[in-house]
Amino acid sequence: MRKFLALFALVIVCFSCKKEESNKLDVDVSTIKVTIDLERFDIDFYNTKPNNLFKIKEKYPMLFPPQPDSVWINKINSKDEQELFAETQKVFSDITEEKEQLTSLFKHVKYYNPRFVSPKVVTMLTNIDYNNRIVYTDSLLLISLDAYLGNQHEFYNDYPEYVKQNNTKKHIVVDVAKSIVGKQMLPSRARSFIDKMIYRGKKMYLLDAYLPAIPDAIKIGYSQTKLDWAKNNEEQIWKYFIEKDLLYSTSKDVDKRFLDLAPFSKFYLEEDNQSPGRIGEWIGWQIVRSYMQKNDVSLHQLLQTSEEEIFKNSGYKPKR
């Protein structure tokens, strides 16, 4: 009976810990007021007639660098451009869901940062300019819809799988959140591998706060299979980093192996191709999560805390 009661008590404690962990970022944003000003430049531009181009230029002056009108008219009349527009409309004729996700995101950002002002949102096409699919300033947010047509779309046939798996509409709000986080965090001066991991882990924890309803796989940009591999091998990954004396390494080669965008991480083992790329970022995320679970600090305080202090006070123990 005593053993049973002890086991029962342990289960209750574990359950309470998990509940506390999940509740920490379960905040009520229902009273947060934000306004979404969203304009469909893609629809306005590709449906306009040459004699009405001046109206579009007046409505979106920031999107028209000095060029003769003939340049814009040729762009509108281009067969390839119109095909891209037509394909985008198949996926984004209605963006109600995306607008709701952005509203929730802006509310959560404002909850933690009361001075945050929702930017004007403009959707557009950029001929699949992957590196500039989201452009964010304090007052303007540009979203290139043609970069989110679905990971199996023929326009992305030349993309590697680990890149195009994130070319889906459900990744828009994540990429927007990452752009906002990028503006909120000072550039990293970290030199050691562990500090770089934790710096990236901070960014991921901000995504936890701003996007509490988004699954981890989408937030970090892994397939579910790759994420499961990371979870199942967390202890072995951590042991590898320690045994190979990598934590305080400043080698750029270590960054390439475990932090840079890649199809998989490079342990130089037979099963490398089963791992996700940027596994160091994922480990850093778990360290920051552990720190936030074990320390009573705010999101703002987290950003002010050094990577070294976070590591020292994280009590991080990889899951077996």
C-alpha positions in Angstrom: 0.0 0.0 0.0 2.8 2.4 0.9 4.5 1.7 -2.5 1.2 2.4 -4.2 0.7 5.7 -2.4 4.2 6.8 -3.2 3.7 6.0 -6.8 0.4 7.8 -6.8 2.0 10.9 -5.3 4.8 10.8 -7.9 2.2 10.7 -10.7 0.4 13.7 -9.2 3.6 15.7 -8.9 4.6 14.9 -12.5 1.1 15.8 -13.7 1.2 19.1 -11.8 4.6 19.9 -13.3 3.4 19.3 -16.8 0.3 21.3 -16.2 2.4 24.2 -14.8 4.7 24.0 -17.8 1.8 24.2 -20.3 0.0 27.0 -18.4 3.0 29.3 -18.2 2.4 30.4 -21.8 -1.4 29.9 -21.8 -2.3 33.5 -21.5 -5.6 35.3 -22.1 -5.4 37.7 -25.0 -9.1 38.1 -25.5 -9.0 41.7 -24.2 -6.0 42.7 -26.3 -7.1 45.1 -29.0 -5.3 44.9 -32.4 -6.4 46.1 -35.8 -5.4 44.2 -38.9 -5.0 46.5 -42.0 -4.6 43.9 -44.8 -4.3 44.8 -48.5 -4.1 42.4 -51.4 -1.6 44.1 -53.7 -1.3 40.8 -55.7 -5.0 41.0 -56.7 -5.0 44.7 -57.3 -1.9 44.7 -59.4 -2.5 41.7 -61.6 -6.1 42.6 -62.3 -5.5 46.3 -63.1 -5.7 47.8 -66.6 -3.0 50.0 -68.0 -5.1 53.1 -67.8 -5.8 52.5 -64.1 -2.2 51.8 -63.1 -1.8 55.2 -61.6 -4.5 54.3 -59.0 -2.4 51.2 -57.9 0.7 53.4 -57.7 -1.1 55.9 -55.5 -2.4 53.1 -53.2 0.9 51.3 -52.9 3.6 54.0 -53.4 6.2 51.9 -51.4 6.0 49.1 -53.9 6.8 51.2 -57.0 10.5 52.2 -57.3 11.2 54.7 -60.1 10.5 52.9 -63.3 8.7 53.8 -66.6 5.1 52.6 -66.5 5.9 50.3 -69.4 7.9 48.1 -67.0 4.9 47.6 -64.8 2.5 47.1 -67.7 4.8 44.5 -69.2 4.9 42.7 -65.9 1.1 42.7 -65.6 0.8 41.3 -69.2 3.5 38.7 -68.8 2.2 35.2 -69.4 4.5 33.8 -66.7 3.5 36.4 -64.2 -0.2 35.8 -64.8 0.4 32.0 -64.5 2.0 32.6 -61.1 -0.8 34.9 -60.0 -3.4 32.3 -61.2 -1.7 29.5 -59.2 -1.5 31.7 -56.1 -5.2 32.5 -56.3 -6.0 28.8 -56.3 -4.5 28.6 -52.8 -5.1 32.1 -51.5 -8.4 33.3 -53.0 -9.6 33.5 -49.4 -7.1 34.4 -46.7 -9.5 34.6 -43.7 -7.6 31.9 -41.9 -4.3 33.6 -42.3 -5.7 36.9 -41.2 -7.1 35.2 -38.0 -3.7 33.6 -37.3 -2.0 37.0 -37.8 -4.5 38.6 -35.4 -3.8 36.0 -32.8 0.0 36.5 -33.3 -0.2 40.3 -33.0 -2.3 40.0 -29.8 0.2 37.7 -28.2 3.1 40.0 -29.2 1.2 43.0 -27.8 0.4 41.1 -24.6 4.2 40.7 -23.9 5.1 44.0 -25.5 2.4 46.6 -24.9 4.0 49.2 -27.1 3.8 46.9 -30.2 1.8 48.3 -33.0 0.3 46.0 -35.6 2.0 46.7 -39.0 0.1 47.3 -42.2 -0.1 43.9 -44.0 0.3 43.6 -47.8 0.3 40.4 -49.8 2.2 40.3 -53.0 4.1 38.1 -55.4 7.9 38.1 -55.7 8.6 35.4 -58.3 9.3 33.0 -55.3 12.1 35.1 -53.8 12.5 32.6 -50.9 15.0 34.8 -49.0 12.6 37.7 -48.9 9.3 35.9 -48.6 8.6 38.0 -45.5 9.7 41.6 -45.1 8.9 43.3 -41.8 9.4 46.8 -40.5 7.7 48.4 -37.5 4.9 49.7 -39.7 4.8 47.4 -42.7 4.6 43.6 -43.3 5.0 42.2 -46.8 4.1 38.6 -47.4 5.0 36.9 -50.7 2.2 34.4 -51.1 3.9 32.6 -54.0 6.4 31.2 -51.6 3.7 29.2 -49.8 1.8 27.3 -52.5 2.4 23.9 -50.9 5.5 21.7 -50.6 4.4 19.5 -53.6 3.8 22.4 -56.0 5.5 22.1 -59.3 7.0 25.6 -59.0 9.2 24.2 -56.2 10.4 21.0 -58.0 14.0 22.3 -58.0 14.0 23.0 -54.3 15.5 20.4 -51.9 13.0 18.6 -49.7 14.2 20.1 -46.4 13.5 23.6 -47.9 10.2 23.1 -49.8 8.6 21.3 -46.9 8.1 24.7 -45.3 6.6 26.3 -48.5 3.1 25.8 -47.2 0.4 28.3 -46.0 0.6 27.1 -42.4 4.2 28.4 -42.3 3.2 32.0 -43.1 2.4 33.0 -39.5 5.6 31.3 -38.2 7.8 33.2 -40.7 6.0 36.4 -39.7 6.6 35.7 -36.1 10.3 34.9 -36.8 10.6 38.3 -38.5 9.1 40.1 -35.5 11.4 38.1 -33.1 14.4 39.0 -35.3 13.6 42.7 -34.8 13.1 42.3 -31.0 16.4 40.5 -30.3 19.8 42.2 -30.5 22.3 40.4 -32.8 24.2 37.7 -31.1 27.8 38.2 -30.1 28.1 34.6 -29.0 31.2 32.7 -30.0 30.9 29.3 -28.4 28.6 26.6 -29.7 26.6 26.4 -26.5 26.0 30.1 -26.5 24.9 30.1 -30.1 22.5 27.2 -29.4 20.9 29.0 -26.5 20.7 32.3 -28.4 18.7 30.5 -31.1 16.8 28.7 -28.3 15.7 32.1 -27.0 14.2 32.9 -30.4 12.4 29.6 -30.4 11.0 30.2 -26.9 9.6 33.5 -28.1 7.8 31.6 -30.8 6.4 29.4 -28.0 5.0 32.5 -26.4 3.7 34.2 -29.5 2.3 31.1 -31.2 1.1 28.8 -28.4 -1.3 26.9 -30.7 1.3 26.1 -33.4 2.9 22.6 -33.3 6.6 22.4 -32.6 7.3 20.8 -35.9 5.9 23.8 -37.8 7.6 26.3 -35.5 11.1 24.8 -36.1 10.5 23.8 -39.7 10.9 20.0 -39.3 8.9 17.2 -40.6 7.1 15.3 -37.9 9.4 12.3 -38.5 12.5 14.4 -38.1 11.1 16.0 -34.9 10.4 12.6 -33.5 14.0 11.5 -34.2 15.2 14.6 -32.3 13.0 13.8 -29.3 13.9 10.1 -29.3 17.6 10.8 -29.5 17.9 13.9 -27.3 20.1 12.1 -24.7 22.4 10.7 -27.3 22.8 14.1 -29.0 23.7 15.8 -25.8 26.2 13.0 -24.9 27.8 13.4 -28.3 28.2 17.2 -27.9 29.9 16.6 -24.5 32.1 13.7 -25.4 33.4 15.5 -28.5 34.1 18.6 -26.4 31.8 20.7 -28.7 30.0 22.9 -26.2 32.7 25.6 -26.0 34.0 25.2 -29.5 34.2 28.3 -31.7 34.8 26.4 -34.9 32.7 27.4 -37.9 32.7 23.8 -38.9 30.6 23.0 -35.9 28.1 25.7 -36.8 27.8 24.2 -40.3 27.3 20.7 -38.9 24.7 21.6 -36.3 23.3 25.1 -36.7 23.2 26.0 -40.4 20.2 25.1 -42.7 20.8 21.6 -44.0 19.0 18.4 -44.9 20.5 16.7 -41.8 23.0 17.3 -39.0 26.5 15.8 -39.4 27.5 13.5 -36.6 29.5 11.5 -39.1 27.5 8.4 -38.3 25.5 6.0 -40.5 22.2 7.3 -39.3 23.0 11.0 -40.0 20.4 11.3 -42.8 17.6 10.4 -40.3 18.4 13.5 -38.2 17.1 17.0 -38.9 19.3 19.9 -39.8 20.0 22.6 -37.1 19.8 20.0 -34.3 21.9 22.5 -32.2 19.0 25.0 -32.4 16.6 22.3 -31.2 18.8 21.4 -28.3 19.2 25.1 -27.4 15.4 25.4 -27.5 15.1 22.6 -24.9 17.7 24.2 -22.7 15.8 27.5 -22.7 12.5 25.7 -22.0 14.1 24.0 -19.1 15.4 27.3 -17.8 12.0 29.0 -18.0 10.4 26.0 -16.2 12.8 26.2 -13.3 13.1 30.0 -12.9 10.5 32.6 -12.2 11.4 35.1 -14.9 9.4 37.0 -17.5 9.9 36.9 -21.2 11.5 40.3 -21.1 13.9 39.1 -18.4 14.8 36.1 -20.5 15.9 38.3 -23.3 18.1 40.3 -20.9 19.7 37.2 -19.5 23.1 36.0 -20.9 23.3 32.6 -22.6 25.9 31.6 -20.0 23.6 32.3 -17.1 20.7 30.5 -18.8 22.8 27.4 -19.3 24.1 27.5 -15.7 20.6 27.8 -14.2 18.7 25.7 -16.7 19.1 22.4 -14.9 18.9 20.9 -18.3 18.7 17.1 -18.4 18.0 15.6 -21.8 15.0 13.2 -21.9 15.9 9.6 -22.1 
